[in-house]
Amino acid sequence: TMRARIARRTALEAALSDCVAGEGTVTGVGFGLKTTYLDLALCNLETGLARLVSTLKEQGAPARTFIQFFDSELSDEWLSIWPDSRLTEG
């Protein structure tokens, strides 16, 4: 249900906000048809990214969870938080 999706997104947003505190912030959230989006800004990619991935795993993020970068240098990069996940089916 939408209520459950909102509750799940809110819990994930809080966990990620705590995770990146001092190194970044959650800047936006939203829903797709089957997807939840959280936008973050990180000041230090090296330390912040490792903590972010760890927190996503601890929170039970779905198998098809990816981090997409919006920085111009990394905009074509996608990071899967789980081994063997692919962006496309098949």
Residue, then its C-alpha position, 0 to 999 in steps of 0.5 A: t500500500m502507499r501508506a506502507r511505502i511512505a513509512r518505509r521511505t521515511a524510515l530509510e530517509a531517517a537512517l540515511s540522514d543519520c548516516v551522512a550527518g556531518e558529511g552530507t544530507v538527504t536533499g529530496v525523496g520521491f516515488g516512481l511506480k515501483t521505485t523509491y528515490l532518495d537524493l543525497a549530497l555528499c561532501n566526501l565521496e570516499t567515506g560517505l559512500a561506504r557508510l551509505v552502502s552499509t546503511l542501505k544494506e542494514q536497512g534491507a534495501p531491495a536487491r535492485t538498489f543502485i546509486q546513480f551519480f549526478d556529478s558531471e564527472l560520474s553521471d554515467e556511473w551506477l553503483s549496485i549495493w548488492p553483488d550480481s545486481r544488474l540495471t536491466e533484466g536478463 
